[in-house]
Amino acid sequence: MDTGPSENSRVWISNLKHSPFLPSASKAIFWPPVRKSKNSPCSIPQGHLINIDDAEAAVATVARFDVFQLAGAWMKGDALRVSRLLDGLEEEGEEPVLLLWAVAEDIRTLIRLTAALKQGQNIQSLRNSLRLWGDKQTLAPMAAKRISINRLLDALKTCAKIDRIIKGAEEGDAWTEFKQLVTSLAA
């Protein structure tokens, strides 16, 4: 007999900061509060006690995507999120040129970070010089450990190829190449 969700599966208000639609503190969220329409992007049954993963997935299906979310996802190694973000960015009509610039900058930063760490420098002393702020303070060192220097150098070469495709100097589909690049960095 099902006794309901476990204590670990509850979403508590403290886990979802600054959300105006949430009930008062220390109450679990029941999703959705009204009967789901057939056009609703959410597939969680009415009255279901959701966990934080359910909440994040529901928000991700309707949220606007941006390049900063993409950086966090591939540096974290979250290939599924990277795929969703890339599809969303493409559907929204985002041009790959800005995305490529941001990813190439992050790759260059990881190359510099890897080299500095191999020289024995401390991550705390590198944060300002490498502009590692916000989530990148923790994600960049994780990505530098996960992705080899050779893979980062190859990725930078791929960025140059995608740049040539965007500029029309080389044949190919910039979005396809970009998706392959970022997905491979997240793997």
LINZIHU-V159320 format. One line per field, one symbol per residue. ss: DSSP state (H for helix, E for strand, L for the rest). Layout:
BEGIN
ss->???
END
This chain:
BEGIN
ss->LLLLLLHHHLLLHHHLLLLLLLLLLLLLLEELLLLLLLLLLLLLLLLEELLHHHHHHHHHHHLLLLHHHHHHHHHHLLHHHHHHHHHHHHHLLLLHHHHHHHHHHHHHHHHHHHHHHHLLLLHHHHLLLLLLLLLHHHHHHHHHHHLLHHHHHHHHHHHHHHHHHHLLLLLLLHHHHHHHHHHHHHL
END
